[in-house]
Amino acid sequence: MEPLKHFPVMLEECIEGLNLKENGVYFDGTLGGAGHSYEILKRAPKSTLYATDVDEYGIGRAEERLCEFRGRYKIYRDNFKNFPAIAEREGIRLDGVLLDLGMSSFQIDDKTRGFSYLSENEPLDMRMDKRAPFTAQDVVNGYAKRELERILKDYGEEKFAAKIAENIVAQRAVRPLKTCGELVEIIERSIPAKFRYEGGHPAKRTFQAIRIEVNGELDGLGDAVIALTRLLKSGGRIAVLTFHSLEDRAVKSAFKELETDCVCDKSLPVCVCGRKREIKLITKHPVTAGDEELRENSRSKSAKLRIAEKL
Ligand SMILES: C[S@@+](CC[C@H](N)C(=O)[O-])C[C@H]1O[C@@H](n2cnc3c(N)ncnc32)[C@H](O)[C@@H]1O
């Protein structure tokens, strides 16, 4: 099989940020094509790696990529949000956590998965986890107009969200939408010609928004970051790469919550709230990709990396 076409985003920054220990225990919550995991196992030669991904195809390819490290890693086909429970059950404590959110290039490139606005007759699917019962067709054919508009605005920052939602609802009253091409056609005619190609393909923002909804990408993200950070040993690091402003906001506020020390009134003689700062921030502001990477990997354009260290 051909190697997976996925270039790990901000690889050096992530690896450096994790401050690898030769025999550390690491968790990659978004294994994908194993680009980051491969480097962790290679550069920390006695380390152990736990990883999750919900995508069966990606896991198969990642296994091939990691085979030289067999015995040093364990992969779970699961949501990273469930890893804290696994870790508790199996008594796992970590030296590092990496999350590289969103989707892999191989998921977008596989037109049959329905993630791509360049697909035509392929079904509107967009599930990263094919076991999930809920697809993009359920969103476009089942959601109320107001809800569709909100998703397109919030997750896609789509200026013409209202018109697109209105046209989706009108079209599905005639016949339910089934293919990517049908949705692209509605989007194109909902955006006035002079704005249609502003900021890339006209369907880019709507497809992103629906994908985020289908996969529940923002649901519980902040709580997961908090729970994963709490699995770290003292001095362990968490690095999170985000590609959307709402993801970055969730990570930023999770870190803020973990960074907050006692909140008692200063006039009290002793602390009664019991809160203690749990992390220190390694990146005060998110790190973005360097010029060379920006030129070579378009996916890195919206990437933001935040890193914290467990106290
Ligand atoms: C950006 S890619 C990761 C790429 C990887 N770091 C690499 O270098 O090859 C994101 C991957 O995370 C998976 N994913 C996204 N959200 C997930 C979640 N909540 N739980 C588990 N896997 C998830 C996707 O299926 C995808 O394969």
The ligand as an SDF file (V2000), in Angstrom:
LIG
                    3D

 27 29  0  0  0  0  0  0  0  0999 V2000
   -5.2150   15.5720   12.4090 C   0  0  0  0  0  0  0  0  0  0  0  0
   -5.3740   13.8760   12.4490 S   0  0  0  0  0  0  0  0  0  0  0  0
   -4.0120   13.3360   13.3910 C   0  0  0  0  0  0  0  0  0  0  0  0
   -2.7800   13.1470   12.5740 C   0  0  0  0  0  0  0  0  0  0  0  0
   -1.6080   12.5660   13.3040 C   0  0  0  0  0  0  0  0  0  0  0  0
   -1.1810   13.4180   14.3850 N   0  0  0  0  0  0  0  0  0  0  0  0
   -0.4770   12.3000   12.3550 C   0  0  0  0  0  0  0  0  0  0  0  0
    0.5540   12.9480   12.4640 O   0  0  0  0  0  0  0  0  0  0  0  0
   -0.6050   11.4580   11.4720 O   0  0  0  0  0  0  0  0  0  0  0  0
   -6.6790   13.6320   13.5410 C   0  0  0  0  0  0  0  0  0  0  0  0
   -7.0530   12.1720   13.7430 C   0  0  0  0  0  0  0  0  0  0  0  0
   -7.7530   12.1100   14.9700 O   0  0  0  0  0  0  0  0  0  0  0  0
   -8.9010   11.3330   14.8380 C   0  0  0  0  0  0  0  0  0  0  0  0
   -9.8520   11.9020   15.7820 N   0  0  0  0  0  0  0  0  0  0  0  0
  -10.4720   13.0900   15.7210 C   0  0  0  0  0  0  0  0  0  0  0  0
  -11.2090   13.2880   16.8190 N   0  0  0  0  0  0  0  0  0  0  0  0
  -11.0360   12.1950   17.6130 C   0  0  0  0  0  0  0  0  0  0  0  0
  -11.5180   11.8130   18.8890 C   0  0  0  0  0  0  0  0  0  0  0  0
  -12.3280   12.6050   19.5770 N   0  0  0  0  0  0  0  0  0  0  0  0
  -11.0940   10.6410   19.4070 N   0  0  0  0  0  0  0  0  0  0  0  0
  -10.2490    9.8390   18.7140 C   0  0  0  0  0  0  0  0  0  0  0  0
   -9.7670   10.1430   17.4990 N   0  0  0  0  0  0  0  0  0  0  0  0
  -10.1510   11.3050   16.9470 C   0  0  0  0  0  0  0  0  0  0  0  0
   -9.3040   11.4140   13.3970 C   0  0  0  0  0  0  0  0  0  0  0  0
   -9.9670   10.2340   13.0060 O   0  0  0  0  0  0  0  0  0  0  0  0
   -7.9510   11.5870   12.7010 C   0  0  0  0  0  0  0  0  0  0  0  0
   -7.4460   10.3440   12.2740 O   0  0  0  0  0  0  0  0  0  0  0  0
  1  2  1  0
  2  3  1  0
  2 10  1  0
  3  4  1  0
  4  5  1  0
  5  6  1  0
  5  7  1  0
  7  8  2  0
  7  9  1  0
 10 11  1  0
 11 12  1  0
 11 26  1  0
 12 13  1  0
 13 14  1  0
 13 24  1  0
 14 15  1  0
 14 23  1  0
 15 16  2  0
 16 17  1  0
 17 18  1  0
 17 23  2  0
 18 19  1  0
 18 20  2  0
 20 21  1  0
 21 22  2  0
 22 23  1  0
 24 25  1  0
 24 26  1  0
 26 27  1  0
M  CHG  2   2   1   9  -1
M  END
$$$$
